[in-house]
């Protein structure tokens, strides 16, 4: 753990050298002009799946919300607390992003918790991942994770302002599945109804 923490501190130093120092620094520009990302990513909290690292993006490029199993919950306009929904609203209605990437991944612990369905082991995780419904015999984790992306996509369309922007073609939703072992992203093709290697 100490080694990882020291690595993080060294990384912070490199971040400041690259993005902060100098009159034309990215952070100075972002501070003056504010953020104007064109892309929002809903990603998992998994430490192996960092959208900015995988996509090699700079500060200001991505608006990211991360939660267990990268779930988009259904639209519920009530008095409860809705962190992911609030992030979606901010990015789509106020920042006016043009792309919404739902980024699932292999070996997902949240999906494993869904398949095990043992609420006695945790306070919040089992209830959260129960948003994803799976039918029949329990599939393997990766199959279920890809299915969860489709459910998150349908849930996203239950938000009226997301559906409106999809219909007027000012927003595109992408379903991407990141394979940890190969380091490859697979993009869902709705016409062929299957995941295909992402074309760069």
C-alpha positions as CSV (number, residue, x, y, z in Angstrom):
1,X,0.0,0.0,0.0
2,X,2.8,2.4,0.8
3,X,4.4,1.8,-2.6
4,X,1.1,2.7,-4.3
5,X,0.7,5.8,-2.2
6,X,4.2,6.9,-3.0
7,X,3.5,6.3,-6.7
8,X,0.4,8.5,-6.4
9,X,2.4,11.3,-5.0
10,X,5.1,11.0,-7.7
11,X,2.2,11.0,-10.2
12,X,0.8,14.2,-8.8
13,X,4.2,15.9,-9.2
14,X,4.3,14.8,-12.9
15,X,0.8,16.1,-13.4
16,X,1.8,19.5,-12.1
17,X,4.8,19.5,-14.4
18,X,2.7,18.6,-17.5
19,X,-0.6,20.4,-16.9
20,X,0.0,23.2,-14.4
21,X,3.3,24.9,-14.8
22,X,3.7,27.6,-17.5
23,X,1.6,30.5,-18.7
24,X,-0.2,28.3,-21.3
25,X,-1.0,25.5,-18.9
26,X,-4.2,23.4,-19.5
27,X,-5.4,23.9,-16.0
28,X,-5.0,27.7,-16.2
29,X,-7.0,27.7,-19.4
30,X,-9.7,25.4,-17.9
31,X,-9.9,27.7,-14.9
32,X,-10.5,30.8,-17.0
33,X,-12.7,29.3,-19.7
34,X,-14.4,26.6,-17.6
35,X,-15.1,23.0,-18.7
36,X,-16.6,22.2,-22.1
37,X,-16.4,18.5,-22.6
38,X,-18.2,16.9,-25.5
39,X,-18.1,13.4,-23.9
40,X,-19.6,12.0,-20.8
41,X,-18.6,8.5,-19.6
42,X,-20.5,6.4,-17.1
43,X,-17.8,4.0,-15.9
44,X,-17.3,1.5,-13.1
45,X,-15.3,2.3,-9.9
46,X,-13.0,-0.6,-10.7
47,X,-9.4,0.6,-10.3
48,X,-8.4,-1.2,-13.6
49,X,-10.9,0.8,-15.7
50,X,-10.0,4.5,-15.7
51,X,-11.7,6.1,-18.7
52,X,-9.2,9.0,-18.9
53,X,-6.3,6.5,-18.8
54,X,-7.8,4.1,-21.3
55,X,-8.7,6.9,-23.7
56,X,-5.5,8.9,-23.0
57,X,-7.5,12.1,-22.5
58,X,-6.4,15.4,-20.9
59,X,-8.2,17.3,-18.1
60,X,-11.4,18.9,-19.5
61,X,-11.9,16.2,-22.2
62,X,-14.3,13.9,-20.3
63,X,-17.1,14.4,-17.8
64,X,-17.1,11.2,-15.8
65,X,-19.3,9.6,-13.2
66,X,-18.2,6.3,-11.8
67,X,-20.3,3.8,-9.7
68,X,-20.3,0.1,-8.9
69,X,-21.0,-1.8,-12.2
70,X,-21.3,1.4,-14.3
71,X,-25.1,1.4,-13.9
72,X,-27.5,4.0,-15.3
73,X,-30.5,3.8,-13.0
74,X,-34.0,4.5,-14.4
75,X,-35.4,8.0,-14.3
76,X,-37.0,8.6,-10.8
77,X,-38.0,12.2,-10.1
78,X,-38.5,11.9,-6.4
79,X,-37.0,13.2,-3.1
80,X,-34.4,10.5,-2.9
81,X,-30.7,11.1,-3.6
82,X,-29.7,10.3,-7.2
83,X,-26.0,10.9,-7.7
84,X,-25.6,9.3,-11.1
85,X,-28.9,10.9,-12.4
86,X,-27.7,14.3,-11.2
87,X,-24.4,13.8,-13.1
88,X,-26.3,12.9,-16.2
89,X,-28.5,15.9,-15.9
90,X,-25.6,18.3,-15.4
91,X,-23.6,16.9,-18.4
92,X,-26.5,16.6,-20.8
93,X,-28.7,19.6,-19.9
94,X,-26.0,22.1,-18.8
95,X,-22.7,21.1,-20.4
96,X,-24.6,19.8,-23.5
97,X,-22.2,16.9,-24.2
98,X,-22.6,15.3,-27.6
99,X,-21.6,11.7,-26.6
100,X,-22.6,9.5,-23.7
101,X,-20.4,6.5,-23.3
102,X,-21.6,3.6,-21.2
103,X,-18.4,1.8,-20.4
104,X,-18.7,-1.7,-19.0
105,X,-15.9,-4.1,-18.5
106,X,-14.9,-7.7,-17.9
107,X,-14.4,-9.3,-14.4
108,X,-16.7,-6.8,-12.8
109,X,-17.1,-7.2,-9.1
110,X,-20.4,-5.4,-9.0
111,X,-21.8,-7.9,-11.5
112,X,-20.4,-10.7,-9.5
113,X,-22.3,-9.4,-6.5
114,X,-25.5,-9.3,-8.6
115,X,-25.1,-12.9,-9.5
116,X,-24.3,-14.0,-5.9
117,X,-27.2,-11.9,-4.6
118,X,-26.1,-12.1,-0.9
119,X,-27.3,-9.0,0.8
120,X,-25.9,-10.2,4.2
121,X,-22.4,-9.4,3.0
122,X,-22.9,-5.7,2.4
123,X,-25.1,-2.7,3.3
124,X,-25.6,-1.1,-0.1
125,X,-24.0,-3.0,-3.0
126,X,-26.6,-5.8,-3.5
127,X,-29.5,-3.3,-3.5
128,X,-27.7,-1.0,-6.0
129,X,-26.8,-3.8,-8.5
130,X,-30.4,-5.2,-8.3
131,X,-31.3,-2.4,-10.7
132,X,-29.9,-4.8,-13.3
133,X,-32.2,-7.8,-13.9
134,X,-31.0,-11.1,-15.2
135,X,-33.2,-14.0,-16.1
136,X,-32.8,-17.8,-16.2
137,X,-29.7,-19.6,-15.2
138,X,-26.9,-17.3,-14.0
139,X,-24.7,-16.4,-17.0
140,X,-21.0,-15.8,-16.6
141,X,-19.9,-12.4,-15.3
142,X,-18.9,-10.9,-18.7
143,X,-22.1,-12.0,-20.4
144,X,-24.1,-10.4,-17.6
145,X,-22.0,-7.2,-17.7
146,X,-22.7,-6.8,-21.5
147,X,-26.4,-7.4,-20.8
148,X,-26.2,-4.8,-18.1
149,X,-25.0,-2.2,-20.6
150,X,-28.2,-2.8,-22.6
151,X,-30.3,-2.3,-19.6
152,X,-28.4,0.9,-18.7
153,X,-29.0,2.1,-22.3
154,X,-32.8,1.5,-21.9
155,X,-32.7,3.2,-18.5
156,X,-30.9,6.2,-20.1
157,X,-33.7,6.6,-22.6
158,X,-36.2,6.8,-19.7
159,X,-34.8,10.3,-18.9
160,X,-37.0,12.7,-20.9
161,X,-34.2,15.1,-21.7
162,X,-31.9,12.3,-22.9
163,X,-34.6,10.8,-25.1
164,X,-35.3,14.3,-26.5
165,X,-31.6,14.8,-27.5
166,X,-31.4,11.4,-29.0
167,X,-34.5,12.1,-31.1
168,X,-33.2,15.4,-32.4
169,X,-29.7,13.8,-33.0
170,X,-27.8,16.1,-30.7
171,X,-26.7,13.2,-28.5
172,X,-25.2,9.8,-29.3
173,X,-25.1,6.9,-26.8
174,X,-22.3,4.4,-27.1
175,X,-22.2,1.0,-25.4
176,X,-18.6,0.0,-24.9
177,X,-17.2,-3.1,-23.2
178,X,-13.6,-3.0,-22.1
179,X,-11.8,-6.4,-21.8
180,X,-9.2,-6.0,-19.1
181,X,-7.0,-8.9,-20.2
182,X,-6.6,-7.7,-23.8
183,X,-6.9,-4.0,-23.1
184,X,-9.4,-3.8,-26.0
185,X,-12.7,-2.0,-26.2
186,X,-15.7,-3.6,-28.0
187,X,-18.4,-1.3,-29.4
188,X,-22.0,-2.5,-29.6
189,X,-23.4,-2.4,-33.1
190,X,-27.2,-2.1,-32.9
191,X,-27.6,-3.1,-36.6
192,X,-25.7,-6.4,-36.2
193,X,-26.8,-6.7,-32.5
194,X,-23.3,-7.6,-31.4
195,X,-20.1,-6.2,-29.9
196,X,-17.3,-5.5,-32.3
197,X,-13.7,-4.2,-31.8
198,X,-13.8,-0.4,-31.6
199,X,-12.6,1.2,-34.8
200,X,-10.1,4.0,-34.2
